[in-house]
């Protein structure tokens, strides 16, 4: 952590990127650190490989994220990544070192590949927002309402509304501290979970129609094809904000929930969720992916039908 603080203090210009298909923790922790660094007079640029879902428009700096291509000709003192487990997930058109003199990698995924010059990984943290709060404290920046809002969005979403097993007493203590900064939890939850577009709900309907339950494998899974996205008019970001894979995990009597999502011809995103007995990070790693023990994923270079067969073989004893 001392090296993390030193790297952030030394840099005058910083570029911070979200990971591919950014979620609430990526957006919230990145925004919070950016705001804190600006309080210290740093020049911070925010980039993203994919559009930021509109559901996160309550996060300060939401409007500031620009594509990596916008900074192609620029050079920064530091490239900072929060909540990104693999350099490939940055979506940067070229190696990160071509954008900055040093690369900072701060994360809570146990499967982090430890890319970069300064690396801090805490798998015990329920969200990268928890680590970001520690970083901000050690930078000596006061967590005001703006920073608190960004952190709370990261914490709220990555703990599943404080429902996931990774949630700890520290998670709740941080949440209380952030609420003390003037946040209204009901308003934030409504903004995050109760503004779903009709297209997204139609996509959820298609997913639930596809539900398959394999009691012999203690598995329930849903499938979304490219045609489902076309018919519903939904975007890939809707899958994350709707928590589609969590519906599969909710099936009573099964251990693993999964989602197979067709991203393009010959490319399928596999998302895995566990109730606790199965380490899905290990399963995802066997396919070139990663994540947490109870939430992980991988990208498969195969057809949807082949991906389904791969999933079933993955869970067979």
Secondary structure, 3 states (H helix, E strand, C coil): CHHHHHHHHHCCEEEEECCCCCCHHHHHHHHHHHHHHHHCCCEEEEEECCCCCHHHCCCCCHHHCEEHHHHCCCCEEEEEEECCCCHHHHCCCCCHHHCEEEEEEEECCCCCCCCCCEEEECCCCCCHHHHHHHHHHHHCCCCCHHHHHHHHHHHHHHCCCCCCCCCCHHHHHHHHHHHCCCCCHHHHHHHHHCCCCHHHHHHHHHHHHCCEEEHHHCEEEEEECHHHHHHHCCCHHHHHHHCHHHHHHCCCCCCEEEEEEEEECCEEEEEEEECCCCCHHHHHHCCCCEECCCEEEEEECCCHHHHHHHHHHHHCC
